[in-house]
Amino acid sequence: MSLRHRLQDMGYELPAVAKPLASYVPAVTVGNQVWTSGQLPTVEGELLATGKVGAEVTPEQGAELARTAVLNALAAVDAQVGLDNVTRVVKLVGFVASAPDFVEQPAVVNGASDFIGQLFGDAGVHARSAVGVAVLPKNSPVEIELFVEFSAR
């Protein structure tokens, strides 16, 4: 089954590629890898939530936002090489805008990691960083970067 069909079976569709907020592109292809720029949890250009996780945003909401952000990263990958050409997810990096006493960044980024695992199966097992930060662009609670390997079919 193709990744696109698996995504649909999971109840999701790839969104349009998110428009960059500044002077960069959504993704770059280097050799047989695609590296995405940081993706925010936007739908049709609108940020779904703002604030810090552990204050205005619950960890559970943060995990859902991370899932939305990784969908945007997948859209950027699809635009570069086609989602069905991805053979392995190499690394996922999650940034979590955190309240000063919030220390559960890994649980928030699991929203993205678990989604990738469900979609890709064994090819979705990846290296990862979950980083707490003071603030993200547009006051977003999360930002996700994705690095994948692909082969032309």
N, C-alpha and C positions, 0 to 999 in steps of 0.2 A: 504494500500500500504506500502511495506517495506521502510525503510529509504534508503536502497541502491538503490531501484527503484526510489524513490523520488529524490535522488541525481542525478541519471542519467537523469531523466526528467528535472532537472534544468540545465543540460548540463555539469555535472562534473562527474569525477570518482575519487575514492580514490587513492592517489598515494601510492607507496611503503613507508614503514615506514622509516623516515629519520634516517640516521646513526648518533649516538651521536658524538659530537665534542670532548668530554672529558670522564671522569670517571663517567658515569651515564647511566641509561636506559631510553628509550623513555617514559615509563609509568609504574606505579605501581598500582596494585589492592589491596585495603584495604577494607575488608568487602564487601559491595555491591557498592563500589565506585571505579572509576578509576581516578587517578591524573596523568596528563601528565607533562612531563618536558617541559620547554620552547621550542617552535617550531619556527623556522625561516621561512621566505618566500622563500623556496628553491623548485626547480623543478629538479628532477633527480640529486640531490646533488649540484646543482648550485644555488647560491644566486641570486635572480632576480634583486636586486638593492642594492646599498650601499649609505651611507650618512645619513644626518640628515633631518628629516621632518621639513619643513619650510626654508630649505636652498637648498640642492641638490635634495630633494624629495618633491613633492607637497603633500598637505594633501589628495588629491584625489588618487594619486599614493600610498600613505601610506595606505589608506583604502583598495585598491586592494591587497596590500601586506599582510595586516592583514587577508584578506579572504584566501589567499594562505596559510598563516601560520596556520589558523584554520583548513584548509583541512588536513594539515600535522598532527595536533593534533588529528583529527578524525581518521586518519589512525592508529595512535598509540593506540587509544581506540579500534578500530576494531581488531587490533592484540591481544589485551588483552581479550576482551569479546565478540566480534562481534557487529558491529554497530546496528544491529536490536534488540539487547538485551538492548540497552540504553532506560531507561524510563524517564529520566529527565536530563537536563543540569543544574547543580547546580551553578557553577561560572565560569566566564571567566576573566582572568587577561591579560591585554595588556600593554606591555612596548613599549614606543615610544621614539626612539633616537631623541631628539628635539634640534633645533636651540635655542640659548639663549632666544629669544623673542617669541618663539612659545608656544601658550597656548591652542591649539585646540586638545589635545590628545583624548578627548572623541569622537570627530568626526572621527578620524583615526580608533579608536578601533571599531566604529560602523560598519566598513567593516566586521569584524568578527562577531559581535553581530547580525547584520541584516541577515547575511548568516545563522547563527544558528537558528534564528527565522523562516526564510523561510523553512529550512529543517525540524525542529522539531515541528513547530506550538506552541501550548500552552506548551508543554513539553520543549520548548527551552527558555522560559522566565527565566532569570538567574540573579543572583547577579553579580557585575562586579567591577573591578578596572581598571582605565586607568592612567598609571603612566608615566610621562615624565622623561627620564634619559639622562645622558650625552653621553653614548656610550653603544652599545650592541655587542655581539660576532660577529666577522667577519665584523664589521662596518655595521651590518644590521640595517635598519630603524625601524623594528618592531620585537617583539617577543610575542608569545601568549601561555598562559597556559590554560588548560581546565580541569574542574572537573565535572564528570558525575556520575549519579546513574544508576544501571542496575539491571535487574532480569534475571535469567536463564529461558529460555523458553523450 
